[in-house]
Amino acid sequence: CVRRFHNFKQSVQHEKIASIINYIHAHYNEPLTNIRLGEQFGYHRNYISQIVKKQTGRPLHQYIIEIRISKAIALLETGNYTIQEAGQMVGFYDTSYFSRYFKKSTGKTPKEFIRS
């Protein structure tokens, strides 16, 4: 009985973590914080940060930025968007902030990326 309860509890926990990760992927272009996610899922903000790091191996903020940069790369590769448009579409509303994180993640500025 105890084993079944433990397995059930782990299954429910896994589903909740998957829901949080899926939510981040669906809402990456919105302002996402551990506070907002905590309110959305009924957990303390520190717990949200812990479980995202445990699941992804990266802190919440870094994980969100990686998703945003990867989406921005896909947009820039189409050639249909300016750097500013791509940054805003993925949740970076300050172009210099976007460029800084883009370079930190890819090793190139968005302009250098477009040219290559």
Secondary structure, DSSP 8 states (H G I E B T S, - for coil): -HHHHHHHHHHHHHHHHHHHHHHHHHSTTS---HHHHHHHHTS-HHHHHHHHHHHHSS-HHHHHHHHHHHHHHHHHHHT-S-HHHHHHHTT--SHHHHHHHHHHHHSS-HHHHHH-
